[in-house]
Amino acid sequence: MFGLNKTRASWLSPKAIIMHPGPINRGVEIDSELADGERSVILEQVTNGIAVRMAVLYLCAGGQPELVVSND
């Protein structure tokens, strides 16, 4: 009833992106074709989510934020 399939995706704006924090229940929450499609940012979202959760856990465990210097 709530999953994203091709029919429902056709109602979206052409500029809309498809997001999901993962893990995906393929065929239930979202069709595989949409999850792997050109509008999907799921892999980037999962990758970024892992890094953010690791940083939050580090800080919650008493770690100290470090000064990051960019060489750009």
N, CA, C and O atoms as a Maestro MAE file, in Angstrom:
{
 s_m_m2io_version
 :::
 2.0.0
}

f_m_ct {
 s_m_title
 :::
 protein
 m_atom[288] {
  # First column is atom index #
  i_m_mmod_type
  r_m_x_coord
  r_m_y_coord
  r_m_z_coord
  i_m_residue_number
  s_m_chain_name
  s_m_pdb_residue_name
  s_m_pdb_atom_name
  i_m_atomic_number
  :::
  1 25 0.818 -1.204 0.000 1 A "MET " " N  " 7
  2 3 0.000 0.000 0.000 1 A "MET " " CA " 6
  3 2 0.865 1.274 0.000 1 A "MET " " C  " 6
  4 15 0.462 2.293 -0.561 1 A "MET " " O  " 8
  5 25 2.053 1.219 0.627 2 A "PHE " " N  " 7
  6 3 2.869 2.425 0.743 2 A "PHE " " CA " 6
  7 2 4.159 2.350 -0.055 2 A "PHE " " C  " 6
  8 15 4.909 3.325 -0.081 2 A "PHE " " O  " 8
  9 25 4.443 1.240 -0.702 3 A "GLY " " N  " 7
  10 3 5.697 1.082 -1.428 3 A "GLY " " CA " 6
  11 2 5.775 1.962 -2.659 3 A "GLY " " C  " 6
  12 15 4.754 2.357 -3.222 3 A "GLY " " O  " 8
  13 25 6.997 2.265 -3.070 4 A "LEU " " N  " 7
  14 3 7.210 3.059 -4.274 4 A "LEU " " CA " 6
  15 2 7.394 2.111 -5.453 4 A "LEU " " C  " 6
  16 15 8.335 1.319 -5.500 4 A "LEU " " O  " 8
  17 25 6.475 2.215 -6.394 5 A "ASN " " N  " 7
  18 3 6.555 1.393 -7.604 5 A "ASN " " CA " 6
  19 2 6.576 2.323 -8.815 5 A "ASN " " C  " 6
  20 15 6.532 3.544 -8.667 5 A "ASN " " O  " 8
  21 25 6.645 1.743 -10.008 6 A "LYS " " N  " 7
  22 3 6.744 2.556 -11.227 6 A "LYS " " CA " 6
  23 2 5.549 3.490 -11.394 6 A "LYS " " C  " 6
  24 15 5.711 4.637 -11.812 6 A "LYS " " O  " 8
  25 25 4.364 3.012 -11.073 7 A "THR " " N  " 7
  26 3 3.167 3.842 -11.212 7 A "THR " " CA " 6
  27 2 3.242 5.047 -10.296 7 A "THR " " C  " 6
  28 15 3.011 6.173 -10.737 7 A "THR " " O  " 8
  29 25 3.557 4.832 -9.036 8 A "ARG " " N  " 7
  30 3 3.641 5.948 -8.089 8 A "ARG " " CA " 6
  31 2 4.799 6.876 -8.436 8 A "ARG " " C  " 6
  32 15 4.686 8.092 -8.280 8 A "ARG " " O  " 8
  33 25 5.901 6.319 -8.900 9 A "ALA " " N  " 7
  34 3 7.050 7.147 -9.278 9 A "ALA " " CA " 6
  35 2 6.711 8.049 -10.469 9 A "ALA " " C  " 6
  36 15 7.286 9.128 -10.609 9 A "ALA " " O  " 8
  37 25 5.791 7.618 -11.317 10 A "SER " " N  " 7
  38 3 5.402 8.444 -12.465 10 A "SER " " CA " 6
  39 2 4.664 9.708 -12.032 10 A "SER " " C  " 6
  40 15 4.564 10.656 -12.811 10 A "SER " " O  " 8
  41 25 4.154 9.739 -10.822 11 A "TRP " " N  " 7
  42 3 3.463 10.926 -10.299 11 A "TRP " " CA " 6
  43 2 4.453 11.980 -9.789 11 A "TRP " " C  " 6
  44 15 4.065 13.123 -9.548 11 A "TRP " " O  " 8
  45 25 5.726 11.603 -9.622 12 A "LEU " " N  " 7
  46 3 6.720 12.511 -9.066 12 A "LEU " " CA " 6
  47 2 7.166 13.552 -10.087 12 A "LEU " " C  " 6
  48 15 7.062 13.350 -11.296 12 A "LEU " " O  " 8
  49 25 7.654 14.645 -9.579 13 A "SER " " N  " 7
  50 3 8.262 15.663 -10.428 13 A "SER " " CA " 6
  51 2 9.476 15.053 -11.128 13 A "SER " " C  " 6
  52 15 10.160 14.203 -10.558 13 A "SER " " O  " 8
  53 25 9.741 15.479 -12.342 14 A "PRO " " N  " 7
  54 3 10.931 14.963 -13.036 14 A "PRO " " CA " 6
  55 2 12.236 15.277 -12.302 14 A "PRO " " C  " 6
  56 15 13.247 14.607 -12.516 14 A "PRO " " O  " 8
  57 25 12.215 16.291 -11.440 15 A "LYS " " N  " 7
  58 3 13.404 16.668 -10.673 15 A "LYS " " CA " 6
  59 2 13.531 15.907 -9.353 15 A "LYS " " C  " 6
  60 15 14.544 16.029 -8.664 15 A "LYS " " O  " 8
  61 25 12.520 15.133 -9.000 16 A "ALA " " N  " 7
  62 3 12.531 14.420 -7.716 16 A "ALA " " CA " 6
  63 2 13.603 13.339 -7.709 16 A "ALA " " C  " 6
  64 15 13.862 12.687 -8.720 16 A "ALA " " O  " 8
  65 25 14.224 13.164 -6.536 17 A "ILE " " N  " 7
  66 3 15.187 12.090 -6.365 17 A "ILE " " CA " 6
  67 2 14.559 11.023 -5.478 17 A "ILE " " C  " 6
  68 15 13.614 11.293 -4.736 17 A "ILE " " O  " 8
  69 25 15.087 9.826 -5.564 18 A "ILE " " N  " 7
  70 3 14.564 8.710 -4.784 18 A "ILE " " CA " 6
  71 2 15.562 8.410 -3.674 18 A "ILE " " C  " 6
  72 15 16.734 8.128 -3.923 18 A "ILE " " O  " 8
  73 25 15.059 8.480 -2.430 19 A "MET " " N  " 7
  74 3 15.912 8.281 -1.262 19 A "MET " " CA " 6
  75 2 15.375 7.146 -0.399 19 A "MET " " C  " 6
  76 15 14.177 6.863 -0.393 19 A "MET " " O  " 8
  77 25 16.276 6.506 0.324 20 A "HIS " " N  " 7
  78 3 15.927 5.491 1.319 20 A "HIS " " CA " 6
  79 2 17.153 5.292 2.189 20 A "HIS " " C  " 6
  80 15 18.253 5.145 1.656 20 A "HIS " " O  " 8
  81 25 17.010 5.280 3.516 21 A "PRO " " N  " 7
  82 3 18.191 5.161 4.373 21 A "PRO " " CA " 6
  83 2 18.802 3.764 4.395 21 A "PRO " " C  " 6
  84 15 19.911 3.588 4.897 21 A "PRO " " O  " 8
  85 25 18.099 2.771 3.859 22 A "GLY " " N  " 7
  86 3 18.603 1.401 3.827 22 A "GLY " " CA " 6
  87 2 18.481 0.724 5.184 22 A "GLY " " C  " 6
  88 15 18.356 1.418 6.192 22 A "GLY " " O  " 8
  89 25 18.510 -0.544 5.246 23 A "PRO " " N  " 7
  90 3 18.467 -1.462 4.110 23 A "PRO " " CA " 6
  91 2 17.080 -1.479 3.469 23 A "PRO " " C  " 6
  92 15 16.080 -1.163 4.113 23 A "PRO " " O  " 8
  93 25 17.041 -1.847 2.214 24 A "ILE " " N  " 7
  94 3 15.806 -1.807 1.433 24 A "ILE " " CA " 6
  95 2 15.147 -3.177 1.403 24 A "ILE " " C  " 6
  96 15 15.822 -4.197 1.259 24 A "ILE " " O  " 8
  97 25 13.859 -3.196 1.537 25 A "ASN " " N  " 7
  98 3 13.046 -4.389 1.288 25 A "ASN " " CA " 6
  99 2 12.618 -4.311 -0.173 25 A "ASN " " C  " 6
  100 15 11.542 -3.799 -0.484 25 A "ASN " " O  " 8
  101 25 13.458 -4.816 -1.061 26 A "ARG " " N  " 7
  102 3 13.172 -4.702 -2.498 26 A "ARG " " CA " 6
  103 2 11.885 -5.436 -2.850 26 A "ARG " " C  " 6
  104 15 11.652 -6.562 -2.410 26 A "ARG " " O  " 8
  105 25 11.059 -4.776 -3.648 27 A "GLY " " N  " 7
  106 3 9.791 -5.357 -4.051 27 A "GLY " " CA " 6
  107 2 8.679 -5.129 -3.044 27 A "GLY " " C  " 6
  108 15 7.510 -5.372 -3.345 27 A "GLY " " O  " 8
  109 25 9.029 -4.664 -1.849 28 A "VAL " " N  " 7
  110 3 8.017 -4.367 -0.829 28 A "VAL " " CA " 6
  111 2 7.959 -2.858 -0.612 28 A "VAL " " C  " 6
  112 15 6.912 -2.239 -0.807 28 A "VAL " " O  " 8
  113 25 9.079 -2.270 -0.210 29 A "GLU " " N  " 7
  114 3 9.135 -0.828 0.023 29 A "GLU " " CA " 6
  115 2 9.387 -0.052 -1.259 29 A "GLU " " C  " 6
  116 15 8.867 1.048 -1.448 29 A "GLU " " O  " 8
  117 25 10.186 -0.632 -2.130 30 A "ILE " " N  " 7
  118 3 10.563 0.055 -3.366 30 A "ILE " " CA " 6
  119 2 10.942 -0.989 -4.412 30 A "ILE " " C  " 6
  120 15 11.588 -1.991 -4.104 30 A "ILE " " O  " 8
  121 25 10.529 -0.739 -5.650 31 A "ASP " " N  " 7
  122 3 10.904 -1.641 -6.744 31 A "ASP " " CA " 6
  123 2 12.407 -1.557 -6.986 31 A "ASP " " C  " 6
  124 15 13.000 -0.482 -6.889 31 A "ASP " " O  " 8
  125 25 13.013 -2.687 -7.298 32 A "SER " " N  " 7
  126 3 14.458 -2.727 -7.564 32 A "SER " " CA " 6
  127 2 14.847 -1.797 -8.698 32 A "SER " " C  " 6
  128 15 15.893 -1.151 -8.641 32 A "SER " " O  " 8
  129 25 14.024 -1.722 -9.718 33 A "GLU " " N  " 7
  130 3 14.321 -0.855 -10.866 33 A "GLU " " CA " 6
  131 2 14.445 0.607 -10.438 33 A "GLU " " C  " 6
  132 15 15.295 1.332 -10.954 33 A "GLU " " O  " 8
  133 25 13.618 1.039 -9.515 34 A "LEU " " N  " 7
  134 3 13.682 2.416 -9.024 34 A "LEU " " CA " 6
  135 2 14.862 2.607 -8.083 34 A "LEU " " C  " 6
  136 15 15.526 3.643 -8.126 34 A "LEU " " O  " 8
  137 25 15.131 1.619 -7.232 35 A "ALA " " N  " 7
  138 3 16.244 1.715 -6.286 35 A "ALA " " CA " 6
  139 2 17.585 1.800 -7.002 35 A "ALA " " C  " 6
  140 15 18.517 2.436 -6.511 35 A "ALA " " O  " 8
  141 25 17.681 1.165 -8.156 36 A "ASP " " N  " 7
  142 3 18.930 1.155 -8.914 36 A "ASP " " CA " 6
  143 2 18.926 2.151 -10.073 36 A "ASP " " C  " 6
  144 15 19.888 2.210 -10.839 36 A "ASP " " O  " 8
  145 25 17.864 2.924 -10.207 37 A "GLY " " N  " 7
  146 3 17.706 3.839 -11.339 37 A "GLY " " CA " 6
  147 2 18.544 5.091 -11.233 37 A "GLY " " C  " 6
  148 15 19.215 5.333 -10.229 37 A "GLY " " O  " 8
  149 25 18.493 5.887 -12.295 38 A "GLU " " N  " 7
  150 3 19.311 7.104 -12.382 38 A "GLU " " CA " 6
  151 2 18.876 8.189 -11.401 38 A "GLU " " C  " 6
  152 15 19.670 9.073 -11.080 38 A "GLU " " O  " 8
  153 25 17.642 8.143 -10.921 39 A "ARG " " N  " 7
  154 3 17.146 9.153 -9.973 39 A "ARG " " CA " 6
  155 2 17.431 8.772 -8.526 39 A "ARG " " C  " 6
  156 15 17.185 9.562 -7.614 39 A "ARG " " O  " 8
  157 25 17.941 7.582 -8.315 40 A "SER " " N  " 7
  158 3 18.190 7.086 -6.971 40 A "SER " " CA " 6
  159 2 19.497 7.630 -6.396 40 A "SER " " C  " 6
  160 15 20.528 7.638 -7.069 40 A "SER " " O  " 8
  161 25 19.440 8.084 -5.146 41 A "VAL " " N  " 7
  162 3 20.636 8.505 -4.411 41 A "VAL " " CA " 6
  163 2 20.801 7.639 -3.161 41 A "VAL " " C  " 6
  164 15 21.429 8.045 -2.184 41 A "VAL " " O  " 8
  165 25 20.233 6.460 -3.216 42 A "ILE " " N  " 7
  166 3 20.209 5.579 -2.046 42 A "ILE " " CA " 6
  167 2 21.616 5.176 -1.608 42 A "ILE " " C  " 6
  168 15 21.918 5.224 -0.416 42 A "ILE " " O  " 8
  169 25 22.476 4.783 -2.535 43 A "LEU " " N  " 7
  170 3 23.825 4.357 -2.149 43 A "LEU " " CA " 6
  171 2 24.599 5.492 -1.484 43 A "LEU " " C  " 6
  172 15 25.302 5.266 -0.499 43 A "LEU " " O  " 8
  173 25 24.476 6.702 -2.010 44 A "GLU " " N  " 7
  174 3 25.142 7.852 -1.399 44 A "GLU " " CA " 6
  175 2 24.567 8.131 -0.013 44 A "GLU " " C  " 6
  176 15 25.302 8.447 0.922 44 A "GLU " " O  " 8
  177 25 23.253 8.011 0.106 45 A "GLN " " N  " 7
  178 3 22.586 8.259 1.382 45 A "GLN " " CA " 6
  179 2 23.045 7.253 2.430 45 A "GLN " " C  " 6
  180 15 23.320 7.626 3.570 45 A "GLN " " O  " 8
  181 25 23.128 5.987 2.053 46 A "VAL " " N  " 7
  182 3 23.576 4.950 2.986 46 A "VAL " " CA " 6
  183 2 25.027 5.200 3.390 46 A "VAL " " C  " 6
  184 15 25.369 5.111 4.569 46 A "VAL " " O  " 8
  185 25 25.866 5.506 2.428 47 A "THR " " N  " 7
  186 3 27.287 5.769 2.715 47 A "THR " " CA " 6
  187 2 27.440 6.944 3.674 47 A "THR " " C  " 6
  188 15 28.186 6.852 4.649 47 A "THR " " O  " 8
  189 25 26.751 8.029 3.411 48 A "ASN " " N  " 7
  190 3 26.829 9.203 4.284 48 A "ASN " " CA " 6
  191 2 26.238 8.911 5.652 48 A "ASN " " C  " 6
  192 15 26.749 9.396 6.661 48 A "ASN " " O  " 8
  193 25 25.177 8.132 5.703 49 A "GLY " " N  " 7
  194 3 24.548 7.799 6.980 49 A "GLY " " CA " 6
  195 2 25.477 7.013 7.887 49 A "GLY " " C  " 6
  196 15 25.487 7.218 9.101 49 A "GLY " " O  " 8
  197 25 26.254 6.118 7.304 50 A "ILE " " N  " 7
  198 3 27.201 5.331 8.094 50 A "ILE " " CA " 6
  199 2 28.247 6.252 8.715 50 A "ILE " " C  " 6
  200 15 28.549 6.134 9.903 50 A "ILE " " O  " 8
  201 25 28.798 7.159 7.927 51 A "ALA " " N  " 7
  202 3 29.816 8.078 8.433 51 A "ALA " " CA " 6
  203 2 29.261 8.972 9.542 51 A "ALA " " C  " 6
  204 15 29.930 9.198 10.550 51 A "ALA " " O  " 8
  205 25 28.061 9.471 9.362 52 A "VAL " " N  " 7
  206 3 27.447 10.345 10.373 52 A "VAL " " CA " 6
  207 2 27.187 9.574 11.665 52 A "VAL " " C  " 6
  208 15 27.475 10.069 12.755 52 A "VAL " " O  " 8
  209 25 26.642 8.359 11.544 53 A "ARG " " N  " 7
  210 3 26.385 7.561 12.757 53 A "ARG " " CA " 6
  211 2 27.682 7.223 13.490 53 A "ARG " " C  " 6
  212 15 27.718 7.237 14.720 53 A "ARG " " O  " 8
  213 25 28.737 6.922 12.750 54 A "MET " " N  " 7
  214 3 30.028 6.641 13.387 54 A "MET " " CA " 6
  215 2 30.541 7.860 14.149 54 A "MET " " C  " 6
  216 15 31.050 7.730 15.262 54 A "MET " " O  " 8
  217 25 30.410 9.034 13.554 55 A "ALA " " N  " 7
  218 3 30.869 10.261 14.200 55 A "ALA " " CA " 6
  219 2 30.060 10.558 15.457 55 A "ALA " " C  " 6
  220 15 30.625 10.947 16.479 55 A "ALA " " O  " 8
  221 25 28.758 10.380 15.390 56 A "VAL " " N  " 7
  222 3 27.898 10.626 16.556 56 A "VAL " " CA " 6
  223 2 28.228 9.651 17.680 56 A "VAL " " C  " 6
  224 15 28.330 10.057 18.837 56 A "VAL " " O  " 8
  225 25 28.397 8.381 17.359 57 A "LEU " " N  " 7
  226 3 28.745 7.389 18.372 57 A "LEU " " CA " 6
  227 2 30.099 7.703 19.004 57 A "LEU " " C  " 6
  228 15 30.272 7.557 20.214 57 A "LEU " " O  " 8
  229 25 31.051 8.133 18.189 58 A "TYR " " N  " 7
  230 3 32.371 8.502 18.701 58 A "TYR " " CA " 6
  231 2 32.248 9.639 19.726 58 A "TYR " " C  " 6
  232 15 32.826 9.576 20.811 58 A "TYR " " O  " 8
  233 25 31.493 10.669 19.364 59 A "LEU " " N  " 7
  234 3 31.326 11.805 20.269 59 A "LEU " " CA " 6
  235 2 30.544 11.422 21.525 59 A "LEU " " C  " 6
  236 15 30.865 11.884 22.620 59 A "LEU " " O  " 8
  237 25 29.524 10.585 21.374 60 A "CYS " " N  " 7
  238 3 28.737 10.145 22.533 60 A "CYS " " CA " 6
  239 2 29.574 9.289 23.482 60 A "CYS " " C  " 6
  240 15 29.317 9.262 24.685 60 A "CYS " " O  " 8
  241 25 30.566 8.597 22.949 61 A "ALA " " N  " 7
  242 3 31.429 7.746 23.765 61 A "ALA " " CA " 6
  243 2 32.546 8.539 24.441 61 A "ALA " " C  " 6
  244 15 33.395 7.958 25.117 61 A "ALA " " O  " 8
  245 25 32.550 9.847 24.266 62 A "GLY " " N  " 7
  246 3 33.526 10.681 24.946 62 A "GLY " " CA " 6
  247 2 34.654 11.161 24.062 62 A "GLY " " C  " 6
  248 15 35.572 11.822 24.548 62 A "GLY " " O  " 8
  249 25 34.615 10.854 22.798 63 A "GLY " " N  " 7
  250 3 35.650 11.330 21.877 63 A "GLY " " CA " 6
  251 2 35.568 12.830 21.717 63 A "GLY " " C  " 6
  252 15 34.512 13.431 21.918 63 A "GLY " " O  " 8
  253 25 36.664 13.420 21.360 64 A "GLN " " N  " 7
  254 3 36.726 14.869 21.180 64 A "GLN " " CA " 6
  255 2 36.730 15.215 19.697 64 A "GLN " " C  " 6
  256 15 37.441 14.585 18.914 64 A "GLN " " O  " 8
  257 25 35.939 16.212 19.309 65 A "PRO " " N  " 7
  258 3 35.985 16.640 17.910 65 A "PRO " " CA " 6
  259 2 37.376 17.192 17.610 65 A "PRO " " C  " 6
  260 15 37.956 17.916 18.420 65 A "PRO " " O  " 8
  261 25 37.899 16.845 16.446 66 A "GLU " " N  " 7
  262 3 39.226 17.317 16.058 66 A "GLU " " CA " 6
  263 2 39.100 18.418 15.020 66 A "GLU " " C  " 6
  264 15 38.147 18.462 14.242 66 A "GLU " " O  " 8
  265 25 40.078 19.299 15.029 67 A "LEU " " N  " 7
  266 3 40.124 20.367 14.033 67 A "LEU " " CA " 6
  267 2 40.577 19.760 12.725 67 A "LEU " " C  " 6
  268 15 41.649 19.159 12.654 67 A "LEU " " O  " 8
  269 25 39.773 19.910 11.693 68 A "VAL " " N  " 7
  270 3 40.112 19.384 10.395 68 A "VAL " " CA " 6
  271 2 40.589 20.537 9.530 68 A "VAL " " C  " 6
  272 15 39.874 21.522 9.351 68 A "VAL " " O  " 8
  273 25 41.793 20.416 8.994 69 A "VAL " " N  " 7
  274 3 42.358 21.446 8.148 69 A "VAL " " CA " 6
  275 2 42.305 20.951 6.714 69 A "VAL " " C  " 6
  276 15 42.806 19.871 6.399 69 A "VAL " " O  " 8
  277 25 41.693 21.751 5.848 70 A "SER " " N  " 7
  278 3 41.582 21.395 4.445 70 A "SER " " CA " 6
  279 2 42.806 21.890 3.690 70 A "SER " " C  " 6
  280 15 43.298 22.990 3.941 70 A "SER " " O  " 8
  281 25 43.286 21.082 2.775 71 A "ASN " " N  " 7
  282 3 44.428 21.476 1.940 71 A "ASN " " CA " 6
  283 2 43.983 21.978 0.581 71 A "ASN " " C  " 6
  284 15 44.779 22.007 -0.358 71 A "ASN " " O  " 8
  285 25 42.729 22.371 0.461 72 A "ASP " " N  " 7
  286 3 42.199 22.826 -0.840 72 A "ASP " " CA " 6
  287 2 42.716 24.184 -1.207 72 A "ASP " " C  " 6
  288 15 42.371 24.712 -2.264 72 A "ASP " " O  " 8
  :::
 }
 m_bond[287] {
  # First column is bond index #
  i_m_from
  i_m_to
  i_m_order
  :::
  1 1 2 1
  2 2 3 1
  3 3 4 2
  4 3 5 1
  5 5 6 1
  6 6 7 1
  7 7 8 2
  8 7 9 1
  9 9 10 1
  10 10 11 1
  11 11 12 2
  12 11 13 1
  13 13 14 1
  14 14 15 1
  15 15 16 2
  16 15 17 1
  17 17 18 1
  18 18 19 1
  19 19 20 2
  20 19 21 1
  21 21 22 1
  22 22 23 1
  23 23 24 2
  24 23 25 1
  25 25 26 1
  26 26 27 1
  27 27 28 2
  28 27 29 1
  29 29 30 1
  30 30 31 1
  31 31 32 2
  32 31 33 1
  33 33 34 1
  34 34 35 1
  35 35 36 2
  36 35 37 1
  37 37 38 1
  38 38 39 1
  39 39 40 2
  40 39 41 1
  41 41 42 1
  42 42 43 1
  43 43 44 2
  44 43 45 1
  45 45 46 1
  46 46 47 1
  47 47 48 2
  48 47 49 1
  49 49 50 1
  50 50 51 1
  51 51 52 2
  52 51 53 1
  53 53 54 1
  54 54 55 1
  55 55 56 2
  56 55 57 1
  57 57 58 1
  58 58 59 1
  59 59 60 2
  60 59 61 1
  61 61 62 1
  62 62 63 1
  63 63 64 2
  64 63 65 1
  65 65 66 1
  66 66 67 1
  67 67 68 2
  68 67 69 1
  69 69 70 1
  70 70 71 1
  71 71 72 2
  72 71 73 1
  73 73 74 1
  74 74 75 1
  75 75 76 2
  76 75 77 1
  77 77 78 1
  78 78 79 1
  79 79 80 2
  80 79 81 1
  81 81 82 1
  82 82 83 1
  83 83 84 2
  84 83 85 1
  85 85 86 1
  86 86 87 1
  87 87 88 2
  88 87 89 1
  89 89 90 1
  90 90 91 1
  91 91 92 2
  92 91 93 1
  93 93 94 1
  94 94 95 1
  95 95 96 2
  96 95 97 1
  97 97 98 1
  98 98 99 1
  99 99 100 2
  100 99 101 1
  101 101 102 1
  102 102 103 1
  103 103 104 2
  104 103 105 1
  105 105 106 1
  106 106 107 1
  107 107 108 2
  108 107 109 1
  109 109 110 1
  110 110 111 1
  111 111 112 2
  112 111 113 1
  113 113 114 1
  114 114 115 1
  115 115 116 2
  116 115 117 1
  117 117 118 1
  118 118 119 1
  119 119 120 2
  120 119 121 1
  121 121 122 1
  122 122 123 1
  123 123 124 2
  124 123 125 1
  125 125 126 1
  126 126 127 1
  127 127 128 2
  128 127 129 1
  129 129 130 1
  130 130 131 1
  131 131 132 2
  132 131 133 1
  133 133 134 1
  134 134 135 1
  135 135 136 2
  136 135 137 1
  137 137 138 1
  138 138 139 1
  139 139 140 2
  140 139 141 1
  141 141 142 1
  142 142 143 1
  143 143 144 2
  144 143 145 1
  145 145 146 1
  146 146 147 1
  147 147 148 2
  148 147 149 1
  149 149 150 1
  150 150 151 1
  151 151 152 2
  152 151 153 1
  153 153 154 1
  154 154 155 1
  155 155 156 2
  156 155 157 1
  157 157 158 1
  158 158 159 1
  159 159 160 2
  160 159 161 1
  161 161 162 1
  162 162 163 1
  163 163 164 2
  164 163 165 1
  165 165 166 1
  166 166 167 1
  167 167 168 2
  168 167 169 1
  169 169 170 1
  170 170 171 1
  171 171 172 2
  172 171 173 1
  173 173 174 1
  174 174 175 1
  175 175 176 2
  176 175 177 1
  177 177 178 1
  178 178 179 1
  179 179 180 2
  180 179 181 1
  181 181 182 1
  182 182 183 1
  183 183 184 2
  184 183 185 1
  185 185 186 1
  186 186 187 1
  187 187 188 2
  188 187 189 1
  189 189 190 1
  190 190 191 1
  191 191 192 2
  192 191 193 1
  193 193 194 1
  194 194 195 1
  195 195 196 2
  196 195 197 1
  197 197 198 1
  198 198 199 1
  199 199 200 2
  200 199 201 1
  201 201 202 1
  202 202 203 1
  203 203 204 2
  204 203 205 1
  205 205 206 1
  206 206 207 1
  207 207 208 2
  208 207 209 1
  209 209 210 1
  210 210 211 1
  211 211 212 2
  212 211 213 1
  213 213 214 1
  214 214 215 1
  215 215 216 2
  216 215 217 1
  217 217 218 1
  218 218 219 1
  219 219 220 2
  220 219 221 1
  221 221 222 1
  222 222 223 1
  223 223 224 2
  224 223 225 1
  225 225 226 1
  226 226 227 1
  227 227 228 2
  228 227 229 1
  229 229 230 1
  230 230 231 1
  231 231 232 2
  232 231 233 1
  233 233 234 1
  234 234 235 1
  235 235 236 2
  236 235 237 1
  237 237 238 1
  238 238 239 1
  239 239 240 2
  240 239 241 1
  241 241 242 1
  242 242 243 1
  243 243 244 2
  244 243 245 1
  245 245 246 1
  246 246 247 1
  247 247 248 2
  248 247 249 1
  249 249 250 1
  250 250 251 1
  251 251 252 2
  252 251 253 1
  253 253 254 1
  254 254 255 1
  255 255 256 2
  256 255 257 1
  257 257 258 1
  258 258 259 1
  259 259 260 2
  260 259 261 1
  261 261 262 1
  262 262 263 1
  263 263 264 2
  264 263 265 1
  265 265 266 1
  266 266 267 1
  267 267 268 2
  268 267 269 1
  269 269 270 1
  270 270 271 1
  271 271 272 2
  272 271 273 1
  273 273 274 1
  274 274 275 1
  275 275 276 2
  276 275 277 1
  277 277 278 1
  278 278 279 1
  279 279 280 2
  280 279 281 1
  281 281 282 1
  282 282 283 1
  283 283 284 2
  284 283 285 1
  285 285 286 1
  286 286 287 1
  287 287 288 2
  :::
 }
}
